[in-house]
Amino acid sequence: MSKHSIILKISLFFVLATIAMSVLFKMMYDYEFTSVKENLRVHYHKIAKHVMFWHTGKDSFELLLKNLKDEKIIVVENPDIYNAVVRQKKFDTISCGMQNFELYEMGGSRYMLTPEITGSFLLQDVIAKPININYMWLLYGAFIIVLAALFLSIAISIYPLKHLQLQIKRFGEGEMDLELASSKKDEIAEVSNEFDRAVKKMSSMMSSRAIFLRNITHELKTPIAKGQLSLEFLQESKTKEILSNIFARLTLLTREFVQIENITACDCQVKKGSYRLSDILDNAVDLLFLEPSSIEHNLDNRKIEADFELISIVFKNLIDNGIKYSSSGMPYIQKRENEISFCSRGDELEYPLEHYIQPFVKCEISTEDSFGLGLYIVYYILDKHDFGFSYSHKDGINCFTIHLQKH
């Protein structure tokens, strides 16, 4: 469990609260016990005074008996009881007239043994009740139960956060078929319900976008095909050349729309496998209708974990990008430990790489064969693979590098 976890902090709070309240209840228990015991000492000190008054001659023996009777005290004359009591552990000692009166408890009764100077006779408190403050522990137990119930209630209320976190993680990985709605009434349920509504709204928007792009590309293909077919019946002229270029650009735009939709669609999942770099390069070259020998490289049979089709598109786009913007023809591919660089001679990019990985952003050099989606698609696919992507320029050489392990 993380030290920053909410449930850990709440647990620590309740543990500290339980310890603090346990100490407080122990202090209250000791105080209550001491208070009850002190009241008993006052009562038995009064008994001891009656005995001492009789001993000093201030009271008669008859008056002593009367005073003891009023206090519900009797003189024990049974020697067996006497012997049994004095063998018990002293409960307390009362001092009166510089003499000690010892208190004992046995069989639910309390006894007082007078000092030897008074005759060492045994007195019994006939209505004595044992000191009982167990209600303090009952109160403590009730408090602990309430505290535990409160902790469990909070823990149960917070538990949906873990489920919400997992669902948000799935959402971040591209899943849209999530069920987050909650029937509870607390704040976490409100957050879950709001997030559920946001996911459903976004899913609807993404679905509408996909349908829109598919429909518009489908609708464009037919008039473009008819226009290109009609051009074949026109005589060569400046107008035919302009129209031909327009239709070529529309065809390219339609193709790139289809490609970006296929790659960034919500249901696009990376299906990784172990593939050789040389095979990936061959597939990328085939997509560009180039000869394999036309690309200079030092790739070998090393394998990487990737989606073969998607990573082939990355290679294709980076090679195509090098061809379009190179001032010396074909690019070359250089493999190092955990990096694959696509390099070509050319001018340094005017802006940082982050600028060019946005859709519909092109390099400064004018070209009629791109709508600025190449690097955006590259970055998107590499991010799906958890690969890094960087750019560098040195000695007139542009290098776009794939990092198989993110820094």
Summary of the structure (lengths in Angstrom):
residues: 407
radius of gyration: 46.9
end to end distance: 26.3
largest distance: 152.2
contacts: 1094
relative contact order: 0.06
helix: 56%
strand: 15%
